[in-house]
Amino acid sequence: MKIAAVCGSGLGSSFMIEMNIQTILKELGREDIEVAHYDLGSASPELADVFFVGQDLADSAYHLGRVVVLKSIIDLDELGEKVRGIVTEES
Amino acid sequence: MNSFLNLLINIASTPAILVALIAVLGLGLQRKPIADVVRGGIKTFVGFLVVTSGAGVIENSLTPFSEMFKVAFNMHGVVPNNEAIVAVALTKFGTYTALIMLAGMAFNILIARVTRFKYIYLTGHATLYMSCMTAVILSTTGMSSVEMVLFGGLAVGLANTIFPALAQPYTKQITQSDSVALGHTGDLGYALSGLVGKYFGNKEKSTEDIDFPKSLAFLRDSTVSITLTMGIVYVIVAFFAGNHYITKNLSEGTNYMVYAVQQAGIFAAGVFIILAGVRLILAEIVPAFKGISERLVPNAIPALDCPIVFPYAPNAVLIGFLSSFVGGLISLVVMIATGMTVIIPGVVPHFFCGATAGVYGNATGGVKGAVFGSFIQGIVISFMPILLMPVLGDLGFEGSTFSDTDYGAVGIFLGNLAHSFGRIAVIVGIVAVLILLLVLTALKKAQASSISE
């Protein structure tokens, strides 16, 4: 399984979300799950199973397949809840 | 022995190897498994080479652009694009950039630890670009290598603490908390926009009450927005330069319009390559910096990239982009009319900085705040490069330059000290700013203890 975070330039925000997802996965003991970050232009459906984006990019990311929209990209509680949801669903 | 020493010096002065070693150091400090350390080192090494290859691509597209612009308008035209100018500068100042960045991150942690400004700047590419500009400016002062890394690093560490702090009063109003700061190189512009909104707007009339079409959202994709705007700019410039001149001197017979569109595409391709390389470089360095700072600075406030505020006011994002861009266009007209160097409004800085300024203006002054705040931000980022370019030495004439406000502020401060009074003035200036932060911390402490008594 692979999770990716996506933002406009693929430099800052998506990278931060990636690091936060990694921290959450570590707490869950699921470090086997790969995490990456991309810019909106390079992200394509085959690059990951689930894509995380901020609310403001929701309309531009529908082509990626399974997309999780974050209301706030700095809210760790929201992110944790959504990552846990994906992990439990998968197992 | 001598040849061994030579080898060491060679390693340290090959920037690609040097940044790889920095990544290896970071991974080692986090006690990562050997496989991760090797992988991270190699990816960073290749990442640096990718960035410098992208520089070549960008230069191939900017050189004919400058020539066409000169023939068409008899003026010097500049496209502000951070990626382009940094990639070009890294081919020459890579080693110092890497060392200043490393020292800058260390100073950032140290300053956050000892002063009351607890901001840890996690936007790695902004730190990389700021370090690169600092390296360029300090190299004109005749400083020794040690001085350059030490004071350059201190300057970057200070900038990475001060700019998030300047924007923080307004960032707090947006996020309704003091747990996160904005670490992007337009912080000065955002604080300005917040200030403008405070005096010229009404925050009750928020942009978010407007029903606004989201059809401009595709511009968030930087490849699309760069190709589109550069395409328009190249076509206009090619039109005025004329088919005859271009087919004879530049395109080797290809039709001038086809050539213009292709060159715009090459520019976007260059930025794409550079961004891919920057991602590879930062992938290992930023998490290490984050991990180390979390252990060393209690109550640290992470300063993060500008899109973190976009979800708070999506309408302000679009309004901010548009009015910033209008500010850029009006500035363009003024520059043409007065015969100055012409700064072509780049869609990337106007999008990211303008949009963020819009969110700040909206937080303090609603619709009016968003419109005026980002409009003024747009004018500032158009004129700042004109003041910045002369202090960048040879790099000032590359057809591209740094765009965001904080590069302008740091560059103009350091550059003018260097140009007018030389090396000692630069050192005194940087240390004076550090002392100012320490004094502000001491004052706050004195105030706090007098209240508690």
Chai-1 contact restraints between the chains, C-beta under 6 A:
chainA,res_idxA,chainB,res_idxB,connection_type,confidence,min_distance_angstrom,max_distance_angstrom,comment,restraint_id
A,C7,B,P307,contact,1.0,0.0,6.0,A-B,restraint_1
A,G8,B,R220,contact,1.0,0.0,6.0,A-B,restraint_2
A,S9,B,S222,contact,1.0,0.0,6.0,A-B,restraint_3
A,L11,B,H125,contact,1.0,0.0,6.0,A-B,restraint_4
A,G12,B,T123,contact,1.0,0.0,6.0,A-B,restraint_5
A,G12,B,D305,contact,1.0,0.0,6.0,A-B,restraint_6
A,S13,B,D305,contact,1.0,0.0,6.0,A-B,restraint_7
A,S13,B,P307,contact,1.0,0.0,6.0,A-B,restraint_8
A,M16,B,L304,contact,1.0,0.0,6.0,A-B,restraint_9
A,M19,B,P287,contact,1.0,0.0,6.0,A-B,restraint_10
A,L40,B,R220,contact,1.0,0.0,6.0,A-B,restraint_11
A,L40,B,D221,contact,1.0,0.0,6.0,A-B,restraint_12
A,G41,B,D221,contact,1.0,0.0,6.0,A-B,restraint_13
A,G41,B,T223,contact,1.0,0.0,6.0,A-B,restraint_14
A,G54,B,P311,contact,1.0,0.0,6.0,A-B,restraint_15
A,Q55,B,P311,contact,1.0,0.0,6.0,A-B,restraint_16
A,D56,B,F310,contact,1.0,0.0,6.0,A-B,restraint_17
A,D56,B,P311,contact,1.0,0.0,6.0,A-B,restraint_18
A,D56,B,P314,contact,1.0,0.0,6.0,A-B,restraint_19
A,D59,B,K214,contact,1.0,0.0,6.0,A-B,restraint_20
A,D59,B,A217,contact,1.0,0.0,6.0,A-B,restraint_21
A,S60,B,A217,contact,1.0,0.0,6.0,A-B,restraint_22
A,S60,B,R220,contact,1.0,0.0,6.0,A-B,restraint_23
A,S72,B,P311,contact,1.0,0.0,6.0,A-B,restraint_24
A,I73,B,I308,contact,1.0,0.0,6.0,A-B,restraint_25
A,I74,B,V180,contact,1.0,0.0,6.0,A-B,restraint_26
A,I74,B,I308,contact,1.0,0.0,6.0,A-B,restraint_27
